[in-house]
């Protein structure tokens, strides 16, 4: 058992309160440690697992009764929790209708790149406010910069990942731009998977 451990009783709490409480506890650890969150529904278990993944933490689940799960989130280093991030936590479900967002640039539209950067930031933030989230977001070419350290959209993308949105970034693109070690949210993917996701989507949206 970790010497640095916090226990959160979130039984009876409606979504997203278990995630909010766990995020705050992770931030309070200030370094490596564990947060054990006690919940009474599977939705909370799934959302806590997604949040752990988005923060680079391990997650383990133990069911101790018919309606009682202990979810242990383990951090190997200090977890950065941005101001306002816990309150912004969401439990909106990813869309079941196969919506895929295709992001090929770190700017939205053609014309002024400075304006385009503001527009893409606004677009990604607006996604976090939707009642139904996209299933997958694909980032390639210049869009790969948005999932890396220093991105103005990083916290919004982490919130989307915590809510279950699949965030995938082209590995070849990361390598081309020298960003392989800078990926900060989601997973690295390849052209086969990108092609599979696009051709299997019900709707493809390209901002």
N, C-alpha and C positions, 0 to 999 in steps of 0.2 A: 504494500500500500504506500502511496506517495505521502511524504510528510507534509507536503503542501496541498491540502485537499479541502474543498468546500462542498457542502451538501445543501442542495436546494429542494425544498418540498413544493412542487408545483401541481399537486393533485387538486383537482377542482378548478384549475385555472384554464380559461379559454385561450385558444390560439389568438395572438402570438405570444402570450405572456410567458410560457415556459422558455421560448427562445430568447425573449428579452431578458429574463432573469439569468439565464445561462451566459449570455453575452456579457452582461455586467459582471458576473462572477469571474469569467475568464479574464476580463480586464483587470479585476481586483487581485488576481493571483500575482501579477507582476513578474512572472517568470514561469519555469516549468512547474507543472502540477496537474491536478485533476479537479473536475467539477462533476459531482454526481447529482443528477437531476431526477427526482422521483415524479413520475407522471402516471395518469390513469387512462390514457387513450393512445391508440396506435398512430394517429395523425401527429401527435406531439413527438412520438418516438421518431417518425420519419423526418419531420422538420428539424429535429435536433441533429440527426445524422447528416442532413444536407448542410446545416450551418457549420458543423464540425469540419466537413470536407472543404467548405469555402474558406475556412480559417487555417487550413493545413493541419488540423488536429485529428487524432484517432478517436473513434467512437465505438463503444462496446455496450451491448444491451443485455440485461438480465431480467426476465419476467419472473417475479416472485409470487404473484397471485393472479387471479383471473383478470383483474383490472388494475394491476400495479406493475410498472416497469421501472427499472433503475438504469438510466442512461449515463454512462461515464464518458466524459469528454476529456481526453488527455492531451495536454500541450507540452511540447518538448522545449519550448522557449516562450518568452513573453508574447502574448497575443495582443496585437494592436486593435483597439476598439475605438473608432472615430467618434467624436462628439456627435450625439444625435443618432448614431447608428442603431442602438438598441430600440429606441422609440420608432425607428423606421422599419423595424423587422416586420416581415409580412408572411402570411401563410397562404397567400393566393396559390391556387394549384396551377401547374403548367397546363397549357391548352391541350385538350384531348383531340383536337381536330387537326393536329399535325402542322401547326404553323412554325415555319423556320425563318429566322431573320438572317439575312446574308449581308455581312458588313465587309466591304472591299476597300474601304478607305477610312482614314481618321478624320475626314471632312465630309459633310453632307452637301450634295449638290455641286454644281459646276459654276465657277465664277471667282468669288473671293474666298481664299482658303481660311482666312481669319474668321470670316462669317461662318464658313463651313464647319470649323471646329466648334463654334458655339452651338450650331444647329445639331450636330451629332451628339453633343453632350446633353442638349435638351431632349433629343429623341430618346436616348437611353434612360434618362431620368423618367420620362413620361411612361416608359414601359413598366417601371416599378409601381406605377399608380393604377395600372389596368386591373380590373377584377379577374381577368383570365390572362395568364401569362403565356408567352410562346413556349413551345416545347424545346427548341434548340436555337442557339445563336452561333453562327459560324463566322470566324474572323480570319481574313487572309489578305495578302498583299499589304497595303498601308494600314488596313484595319487591324492588323496584328499589334500595332502600337497601343491600341486601346485597352488591351488586356495585360499590359506590362506595367512595371513600376513607373511611377511618374504620370500615369494617365489621369486626366481630370475626371474620367468616368469610372475609375476603379472601385470606389465604394458602392456606386449604384450597381455595378456588375457583380460585386460580392453579395449584395443583397438579393439580386436575382438568382445567383447560384444557390444561396441559402434557401430560397423558396422553391428550388427544384429545377430551375432552368438549366439545361445542359449548355455549358460554355466551352466551345472548341476552337482552338487556334492552330492554324497551319504551321507545322514544324519547319517546313522548307522556308517559309516566309520569315519566321523568327530567326532562323540561321542567316538568311540573306541580309537582314537588317542588324545583325549582331545582337539579338535580343533573347537568345536561347536561355540565358540564365536570369532573365528579367521577368519571365512570365509570373504574374501575381494572382491570377484567378483562372479557374477552369483547368482544362487539360490540353495537351498537345495532340494534334491529329494529323492525318495525311490526306492526300488527294482522293484516295479510294473511299475513305469514310465521308469526306465532303461530298463527293459525287453521290454516294449512297443516300446521304441525308437529304440532298436537294431533290433527287429523283423520287424519293419516297415521301416527300412532303405533300400535304394537301394544298397548302398555300406557302409561297415563298415571297417574303417582303424584303426589298432592297432599298434602304433609305438613301 
